[in-house]
């Protein structure tokens, strides 16, 4: 499998940094299939008292919606934080 993570001059592209960020041992993400925010833990230790913060911003940069929760994510697990709530407007 070949990815274009480097250009002709061997400079890293945006794909390189995207892959690097997505492969973190402890990662928070939006799951579009379940429309929820999840924490993925691939570390060899439990993640305890983790704080997950979700913010939805307006086009002017002001905060439209903010959610915060504290969770525990065991080793090699994915834990759902909360369902994504999008404002009507």
SULLINSUL-V133074 format. One record per residue. RES is the residue in three letters. SS is DSSP state (@ for helix, = for strand, . for the rest). Layout:
((RES:SS) (RES:SS))
//
This chain:
((UNK:.) (UNK:.) (UNK:.) (UNK:.) (UNK:.) (UNK:=) (UNK:.) (UNK:.) (UNK:.) (UNK:.) (UNK:.) (UNK:=) (UNK:.) (UNK:@) (UNK:@) (UNK:@) (UNK:@) (UNK:@) (UNK:@) (UNK:@) (UNK:@) (UNK:@) (UNK:.) (UNK:.) (UNK:.) (UNK:=) (UNK:=) (UNK:=) (UNK:=) (UNK:=) (UNK:=) (UNK:.) (UNK:.) (UNK:.) (UNK:.) (UNK:=) (UNK:=) (UNK:=) (UNK:=) (UNK:=) (UNK:=) (UNK:.) (UNK:.) (UNK:.) (UNK:.) (UNK:.) (UNK:=) (UNK:=) (UNK:=) (UNK:=) (UNK:=) (UNK:=) (UNK:=) (UNK:=) (UNK:=) (UNK:=) (UNK:=) (UNK:.) (UNK:.) (UNK:.) (UNK:.) (UNK:.) (UNK:=) (UNK:=) (UNK:=) (UNK:=) (UNK:=) (UNK:=) (UNK:=) (UNK:=) (UNK:=) (UNK:=) (UNK:=) (UNK:.) (UNK:.) (UNK:.) (UNK:=) (UNK:=) (UNK:=) (UNK:=) (UNK:=) (UNK:=) (UNK:=) (UNK:.) (UNK:.) (UNK:.) (UNK:.) (UNK:.) (UNK:.))
//
